[in-house]
Amino acid sequence: MLLIKKEVLLPSNIVNCISFSKVKNNKYFLFFFNNLIMKYLLIPKEIKFKKFKNLIVFEFNKCNLKKINCYVKLFLKNVTEIETKFQKKIILRGLGYKISKIEDKNQVFIRCKVGLSNLIYVNVPIKNINIINRKNSIVSVGYDKLLINNFCKKIKNIKKPNSYSGRGFWYKHEKVFRKPFKKK
């Protein structure tokens, strides 16, 4: 039987954030946790996992090399997502657009004034996203990339960008493709 070993060397503070457990129906999981977020990864039956001081060893039985490399890359991606903070910035272009943050006892809202007759309120996931409000922009920061992208998309859909005048909510590094006005 062919046994392939892959060793991953990590800092000790990251290795302490990784745990291994078995569920009832003989499935093994790797848990990545932080004080704000927790993720898990299912370990296939062909893989054995060992955790040492600063070293994590994967032992593979009956696997092809592509599957091994894919699993190790997935593992490293989850480890980096636990440690890094993601941020996305939305810029408000146009007159009269205002966004303010309202904190309640256990909820956080964003109040948007975008030229409509009513104010628009958006609920913020309080534990996972931190909102920084500036004069003509809003920055959302957190550990979960998917949650931040979904939240920013929800805000951007309030006032979609106008391709003629350039007004609306834009991402910071979004390329602005402006259409020319009709000539008389």
Backbone as a ProteinNet text record, in pm:
[ID]
protein_1_A
[PRIMARY]
MLLIKKEVLLPSNIVNCISFSKVKNNKYFLFFFNNLIMKYLLIPKEIKFKKFKNLIVFEFNKCNLKKINCYVKLFLKNVTEIETKFQKKIILRGLGYKISKIEDKNQVFIRCKVGLSNLIYVNVPIKNINIINRKNSIVSVGYDKLLINNFCKKIKNIKKPNSYSGRGFWYKHEKVFRKPFKKK
[TERTIARY]
84.3	0	89.4	55.4	132.6	84.6	176.4	143.1	219	145.7	206.4	187.7	295.5	288.6	308.5	227	242.3	254.4	356.6	377.7	356.5	284	257.6	308.9	400.3	458.7	385.7	330	251.8	303.1	279.7	313.3	230.7	284.7	219	83.7	67.2	-62.4	-171.8	-136.6	-237.1	-266.1	-165	-185.3	-277	-270.1	-358.2	-503.6	-530.2	-666.8	-729.5	-660.6	-709.2	-736.5	-854.4	-885.9	-944	-946.7	-985.5	-1089.9	-1199.1	-1300.1	-1370.6	-1432.9	-1505.5	-1653.4	-1736.5	-1881.4	-1936	-2062.3	-2123.7	-2105.9	-2130.4	-2130.1	-1992	-1887.6	-1749.4	-1698.2	-1738.3	-1685.1	-1593.6	-1482.5	-1384.5	-1385	-1372.6	-1373.8	-1252.6	-1205.4	-1106.2	-1180.5	-1162.1	-1225.6	-1120.2	-1149	-1064.6	-1143.9	-1089.5	-1167.5	-1082	-1154.5	-1099.5	-1198.1	-1171.1	-1270.1	-1392.6	-1389.4	-1505.2	-1569.9	-1494.6	-1546.4	-1499.7	-1582.3	-1543.7	-1581.1	-1488.2	-1512.8	-1475.6	-1529.3	-1493.5	-1467.8	-1393.9	-1356.4	-1369.8	-1443.9	-1462.1	-1336.1	-1289.1	-1169.2	-1213.4	-1169.6	-1205.7	-1148.2	-1204.9	-1163.4	-1019.4	-969.4	-834.9	-726.1	-762.7	-664.6	-656.9	-535.7	-511.6	-443.3	-480.3	-436.6	-365.2	-245	-170.5	-125.6	-136.5	-101.8	10.9	120.5	233.9	246.2	360	377.9	354.3	436	418.3	395.9	373.4	368.5	237.6	179.1	58.9	93.3	68.2	104.2	-23.5	-36.3	-144.9	-87.2	-150.2	-109.6	-222	-189	-287.8	-270.2	-379.2	-380.3	-463.1	-414.7	-490.3	-544.1	-467.6	-512.3	-422.2	-478.7	-393.2	-335.5	-232.2	-159.2	-242.3	-330.8	-415.7	-509	-566.1	-658.1	-584	-463.2	-382.5	-352.7	-301.9	-268.4	-391.1	-504.1	-628.9	-671.2	-661.8	-702.8	-609.9	-479.5	-384.5	-405.5	-433.9	-462	-588.9	-690.6	-814.8	-790.8	-708.6	-672.7	-600.8	-502.7	-427.5	-515.6	-611.8	-704.1	-788	-839.5	-918.6	-835.3	-710	-622.6	-597.6	-571.5	-545.4	-670.9	-788.6	-912.2	-941	-897.4	-918	-834.6	-714.3	-623.1	-635.9	-675.5	-676.5	-814.6	-814.2	-938.1	-958.9	-1082.7	-1118.2	-1193.4	-1173.2	-1248.8	-1290	-1403	-1454.1	-1507.4	-1474.5	-1512.5	-1610.9	-1718.8	-1818.8	-1814.3	-1804.7	-1797.7	-1932.7	-1980	-2107	-2077.3	-2123.4	-2102.1	-2236.9	-2243.8	-2366.3	-2404.4	-2493.6	-2537.2	-2650	-2645.4	-2754.5	-2750.2	-2652.2	-2643	-2573.8	-2641.1	-2584.9	-2610.5	-2510.4	-2523	-2477.6	-2557.1	-2518.6	-2541.9	-2461.6	-2467.7	-2547.7	-2644.9	-2728.7	-2709.1	-2667.6	-2646.9	-2758.9	-2824.4	-2928.2	-2866.8	-2949.1	-2896.8	-2822.6	-2888	-2825.1	-2828.3	-2857.1	-2861	-2791.7	-2739.3	-2677.7	-2746.3	-2783.7	-2849.6	-2768.9	-2787.6	-2735.1	-2855.1	-2858.4	-2966.8	-2916	-2986.5	-2944.6	-3044.6	-2992.2	-3072.7	-3019.1	-3099.3	-3050.4	-3139.7	-3213.2	-3295.7	-3437.7	-3473.3	-3611.3	-3687.7	-3819.6	-3898.1	-3878.9	-3850.4	-3832.2	-3685.1	-3649.1	-3515.9	-3512.1	-3398.2	-3383.6	-3293.2	-3337.4	-3260.3	-3212.1	-3083.3	-3024.4	-2968.5	-3002.5	-2954.4	-2811.6	-2724.1	-2584	-2565.5	-2503.4	-2469.7	-2367.7	-2409.3	-2330.1	-2201.4	-2201.1	-2083	-1975.5	-2014.1	-1919.7	-1866.3	-1936.5	-1895.9	-1884.8	-1777.3	-1758.8	-1772.8	-1850.9	-1877.6	-1804.9	-1731.4	-1665.9	-1729.4	-1791.1	-1863.8	-1778.7	-1758.9	-1684.1	-1773.9	-1717.4	-1797.4	-1872.1	-1802.3	-1869	-1838.4	-1809.1	-1782	-1818	-1826.2	-1852.3	-1760.6	-1694.9	-1601.8	-1655.5	-1665.2	-1706.2	-1585.7	-1558.1	-1439.8	-1484.7	-1424.7	-1456.7	-1371.5	-1392.1	-1313.7	-1377.9	-1506.5	-1576.3	-1593.5	-1520.9	-1519.5	-1656.5	-1721	-1850.9	-1955.9	-1957	-2053.5	-2032.7	-1907.1	-1878.1	-1921.5	-1892.3	-1933.4	-2084.8	-2157	-2303.6	-2359.9	-2301.3	-2349.6	-2324.5	-2206.3	-2175.5	-2262.6	-2292.8	-2381.5	-2522.2	-2566	-2697.9	-2703.5	-2595.1	-2590.3	-2581.7	-2502.1	-2484.8	-2614.2	-2697.4	-2823.5	-2927	-2901.1	-2993.2	-2994.7	-2878.1	-2867.2	-2763.3	-2809.6	-2719.2	-2652	-2528.3	-2457.2	-2521.9	-2524.8	-2575.8	-2457.9	-2464.6	-2350.5	-2339.1	-2442.9	-2435.1	-2375.8	-2433.9	-2389.2	-2283.3	-2271.6	-2172.6	-2220.7	-2347.2	-2400.6	-2439.5	-2433.2	-2471.6	-2364.8	-2374.8	-2279.1	-2182.9	-2054	-1950.1	-1854.5	-1799	-1688.8	-1564.6	-1469.2	-1353.5	-1272.5	-1240.8	-1156.9	-1237.3	-1365.3	-1448.7	-1419.8	-1402.8	-1376.9	-1507.1	-1502.5	-1621.9	-1625.7	-1723.2	-1741.9	-1858.9	-1827.7	-1931	-1973.6	-2102.7	-2156	-2164.7	-2144.7	-2157.3	-2304.2	-2329.4	-2464.8	-2499.2	-2629.6	-2672.7	-2641.4	-2594.8	-2562.1	-2686	-2702.8	-2819.7	-2793.1
-117.4	0	124.5	220.4	342.6	445.6	496.6	596.6	724.9	832.9	961.4	1054.5	1125.2	1219.6	1360.9	1452	1594.9	1662.4	1743	1813.1	1962.1	2023.3	2166.7	2228.5	2322.1	2389.9	2521	2539.9	2659.5	2721.1	2851.4	2911.9	2849.5	2851	2782.3	2844.6	2977.5	3038	2991.4	2957.2	2906.5	2759.5	2683	2540.7	2524.4	2615.6	2609.8	2636.6	2697.9	2727.7	2614.6	2502.5	2390.7	2272.5	2212.6	2094	1986.7	1866.1	1749.2	1673	1632.7	1556.4	1456.3	1357.9	1251.8	1264.7	1249.2	1256.6	1113.7	1097.2	965.6	869.1	915.3	824.2	813.9	804.9	782.9	887.3	1010.9	1120.3	1203.6	1243.5	1322.7	1465.4	1561.9	1702.4	1774.2	1871.7	1966.3	2095.6	2149.3	2274.8	2384.1	2496.7	2615.2	2718.9	2768.3	2861.9	2980.5	3086.2	3213.7	3264	3374	3422.2	3480.6	3504.1	3557.9	3460.1	3365.8	3280.8	3136.8	3041.8	2901.6	2838.4	2763.6	2693.4	2547.6	2462.6	2321.6	2268.2	2159.7	2096.1	1945.5	1880	1735.1	1666.4	1568.7	1494.6	1367	1344.6	1220.7	1097.5	981.6	857.3	819.1	861.3	822.8	900.3	1001	1091.2	1069.3	1060.6	1058.1	1187.7	1240.1	1372.5	1360.5	1418.6	1420.3	1562.3	1600.5	1736.9	1730	1798.6	1808.2	1952.3	1987.2	2120.7	2231.6	2239.7	2339.1	2273.7	2144.7	2070	1992.6	1995.7	1916.7	1821.2	1693.5	1590.9	1526.5	1522.1	1451.1	1325	1210.9	1084.5	1037.5	1009.2	974.6	830.3	758.5	622.8	620.6	554.9	533.2	662.7	767.9	894.8	932.7	1005.1	1060.3	1193.3	1238.1	1356	1483.9	1492.5	1612.3	1628.6	1518.6	1523.7	1565.2	1516.3	1550.9	1699.8	1751.1	1893.6	1982.2	1938.3	2015	2022.7	1911.5	1911.2	1997.2	1989.8	2069.9	2218.5	2255	2395.9	2443.5	2359.4	2393.6	2413.4	2328	2340.7	2474	2507	2632	2754.2	2744.3	2856.2	2883	2776.8	2793.6	2849.4	2808.5	2860.5	3009.7	3052.2	3195.1	3279	3223.3	3299.3	3320.7	3229.7	3245.9	3361.6	3377.6	3476.8	3615.8	3626.9	3757.1	3820.5	3951.4	4028	4074	4066.8	4113.1	4244.8	4331.1	4456.3	4493.2	4561.2	4607.3	4748.6	4835.7	4976	5011.7	5078.7	5127.1	5279.1	5338.6	5484	5535	5643.5	5705.6	5822.9	5814.7	5922.7	5985.5	6115.3	6187.7	6277.7	6371.3	6465.3	6406.5	6427.8	6388.8	6245.6	6168.5	6031.8	6032.4	5976.8	5971.5	5834.4	5786.2	5659.7	5683.3	5636.6	5649.5	5516	5492.8	5368.2	5392.6	5307.3	5318.3	5192.3	5209.8	5095.6	5090.7	4975.9	4950.8	4866.1	4811.8	4729.1	4606.6	4530	4408.9	4401.4	4512.4	4514.7	4639.3	4627.6	4740.1	4755.3	4879.4	4909.1	5013.4	5014.1	5121.8	5193.7	5326.2	5409.1	5476.2	5455	5508.1	5611.9	5727.5	5830.6	5844.3	5799.8	5792.6	5866.9	5964.9	6043	5992.3	5887.6	5838.4	5907.3	5890.6	5958.8	5896.7	5767.5	5699.7	5669	5658.1	5612.1	5459.9	5406.4	5261.6	5212.4	5108	5050.2	4911.4	4884.6	4754.9	4698.8	4574.2	4508.4	4457.8	4478.4	4435.1	4314.5	4205.9	4095.1	4142.8	4158.3	4230.3	4158.3	4025	3954	3941.2	3943	3907	4025.8	4137.3	4249.9	4375.7	4448.4	4578.3	4684.2	4787.7	4892.1	5019.5	5077.8	5205.9	5304.6	5407.2	5504.7	5630.1	5671	5793.5	5889.5	6002.9	6108.5	6060.3	6007.3	5962.7	5816.4	5737.1	5595.5	5515	5385.4	5294.3	5173.1	5131.2	5019.6	4910.1	4788.7	4674.4	4582.3	4543.4	4465.1	4342.3	4227.2	4105.7	3989	3875	3756.4	3668.8	3678.9	3593.1	3666.8	3623.9	3692.1	3685.7	3571.7	3554.2	3644.9	3654.5	3738.8	3886.9	3930	4069.4	4099.6	4008.4	4030.1	4037	3949.3	3951.7	4080.2	4124.7	4246.9	4368.8	4376.7	4489.7	4488.9	4371.1	4361.2	4409	4377.8	4422.9	4575.7	4637.3	4784	4844.6	4785.1	4839.8	4832.8	4731.1	4717.6	4822.2	4894.5	5001.6	5111.5	5151.9	5254.2	5206.7	5142.1	5088.1	5202.3	5181.5	5287.3	5320.9	5450.5	5497.3	5508.8	5441.9	5440.3	5568.6	5653.1	5779.7	5890.6	5910	6021.4	5980.4	5851.5	5806	5811.8	5842.2	5848.1	5709.3	5691.3	5564.3	5514.6	5388.2	5326.8	5241.5	5266.8	5196.7	5130.8	5015.1	4958.5	5043.8	5038.6	5126.6	5103.3	4980.5	4952.9	4907.1	4941.8	4904.8	4997.9	4940.9	5024	5086.7	5217.6	5292.9	5303.5	5239.1	5248.3	5344	5461.9	5562.9	5567.2	5569.3	5580.2	5727.3	5758.8	5900.5	5941.4	6069.4	6123.3	6133.1	6137.1	6149.8	6291.3	6298.9	6429	6480.9	6614.5	6676.2	6703.3
0	0	0	-84	-97.5	4.5	83.1	184.6	151.7	131.8	98	216	252.6	365.3	314.3	363.8	338.6	473.3	491.1	617.2	595.6	686.8	681.3	810	797	912.4	934.7	1053.4	1086	1215.4	1236.4	1366	1478.1	1598.9	1710.2	1746.5	1729.9	1763.2	1667.7	1543.7	1449.7	1477.5	1511.9	1541.5	1661.9	1757.5	1874.5	1838.5	1722.9	1679.4	1598.7	1588	1507.4	1599.8	1586.5	1665.1	1573.6	1623.2	1546.1	1625.5	1561.5	1635.7	1544.9	1608.7	1539	1571.8	1469.6	1487.1	1489.4	1526.6	1547.1	1429.3	1308.5	1194.3	1128.5	1211.5	1168.1	1068.7	1086.9	1005.8	1094	1036.4	1109.7	1055.8	1147.5	1109.9	1166.8	1092.6	1141.4	1172.6	1290.8	1328.6	1335.7	1272.3	1278.7	1355.6	1464.3	1543.3	1585.3	1608.8	1649.9	1754	1820.9	1917.7	1848.3	1717	1646.6	1548.5	1497.6	1390.5	1410.5	1361.2	1364.3	1230.5	1171.5	1046.1	1064.7	978.8	986	846.7	840.1	715.3	734	647.1	653.1	602.9	677.5	638.3	567.2	444.5	374.1	443.8	411.8	477.9	445.7	329.5	287.9	361.1	437	497.3	648.2	697.7	841.9	880	993.6	1036.2	1170	1179.9	1305.6	1333.2	1458.2	1498.3	1600.9	1569.8	1661.1	1707.5	1763.5	1820.1	1716.5	1613.1	1506.6	1371.3	1370	1246.3	1236.5	1119	1092	978.5	999.9	901.8	849.6	717.8	651.1	590.7	618.4	558.5	467.3	344	243.2	198.5	189.3	136.3	8.6	-94.2	-218.7	-279.2	-281.1	-338.6	-454.6	-548.8	-652.2	-604	-668.6	-624.1	-634.6	-733.4	-749.6	-630	-584.5	-470.8	-343	-327.8	-210.6	-208.7	-320.9	-328.3	-311.5	-365.6	-351.5	-205.4	-133.2	6.5	92.6	66.5	144.4	117.1	-9.3	-41.9	27.7	32.1	101.3	250.5	307.6	448.4	474.2	392.5	409.3	387.6	296.2	272.6	397.4	459.8	581.6	696.4	704.7	810.4	791.1	667.6	644.8	664.6	633	653.6	801.6	886.2	1030	1083.1	1029.1	1085.3	1022.8	897.1	830.3	836	842	834.9	692.2	646.9	514.2	528.6	432	434.2	294	285.3	158.6	178.6	86.1	98.4	-11.4	27.5	-67.2	-65.1	-183.4	-195.6	-243.4	-180.3	-215.8	-307.6	-432.3	-527.8	-560.2	-543	-572.8	-456.7	-483.6	-380.7	-297.7	-168.4	-79.8	-31.1	-67.8	-18.6	116.6	216	351.5	411	482.6	554.4	697.2	792.6	933	1003.7	1105.5	1181.9	1308.6	1335.6	1455	1538.7	1663	1752	1854.9	1861.7	1960	2071.3	2160.3	2268.4	2215.2	2129	2077.3	1925.4	1858.4	1712.4	1660.2	1539.1	1470.4	1335.6	1303.6	1177.6	1102.2	972.1	888.9	830.6	850.6	797.6	671	560.9	431.2	382.7	344.9	281.2	139.5	42.2	-94.7	-193.4	-146.8	-237.7	-251.3	-183.3	-184	-71.9	-70.3	31.7	169.9	176.6	304.5	328.2	455.4	491	481.7	445.3	431.7	543.7	614.9	724.9	684.9	710	680	810	840.9	961.8	939.4	1037.9	1029.5	1121.3	1071.6	1161.7	1265.1	1389.8	1491.7	1529.8	1535.6	1582.8	1476.7	1349.9	1244.9	1164.9	1162.6	1078.5	1162.8	1142	1204.6	1096	1121	1022.6	1063.6	967.8	989.1	892.8	947.5	867.8	851	726.7	697.5	622.5	580.7	518.7	393.7	296.5	174.9	142.3	245.6	223.3	347.8	328.3	439.1	420.6	528.5	524.6	615.1	562	643.6	660.2	785.1	819.9	898.2	868.4	942.1	897.1	961.6	931.2	823.9	804.2	708.8	576.2	474.4	345.4	277.6	285	220.5	282.7	414.1	483.5	450	440.9	406.5	263.8	170.7	32	18.4	87.8	81	141.2	252.9	316.6	226.7	166.8	79	-46.5	-94.9	-210.9	-177.1	-54.7	-9.2	-2	45.1	52.9	-86	-172.9	-307.3	-387.5	-361.5	-433.8	-392.2	-283.1	-243	-347.5	-392.6	-497.2	-598	-702.4	-802.8	-879.1	-922.6	-993.8	-1128	-1158.9	-1285.7	-1381.5	-1494.1	-1584.9	-1666.9	-1667.7	-1740.4	-1653.9	-1534.8	-1450.1	-1348.5	-1318.3	-1221.3	-1077.9	-1056	-920.2	-872.4	-740.4	-681.4	-585.8	-547.1	-457.2	-540	-523.5	-598	-500.3	-540.6	-464.5	-489.2	-398.2	-407.8	-535.2	-566.9	-682.6	-804.1	-806.2	-919.6	-1036.6	-1154.3	-1271.5	-1316.5	-1334.6	-1372.3	-1523.8	-1585.3	-1727.8	-1751.1	-1797.2	-1816.2	-1962.1	-1985.5	-2120.3	-2158.4	-2282.5	-2325.2	-2332.7	-2305	-2319.4	-2467.5	-2495.8	-2634.7	-2684.3	-2805.3	-2863.3	-2936.1	-2933.1	-2998.4	-3143.8
[MASK]
++++++++++++++++++++++++++++++++++++++++++++++++++++++++++++++++++++++++++++++++++++++++++++++++++++++++++++++++++++++++++++++++++++++++++++++++++++++++++++++++++++++++++++++++++++++++

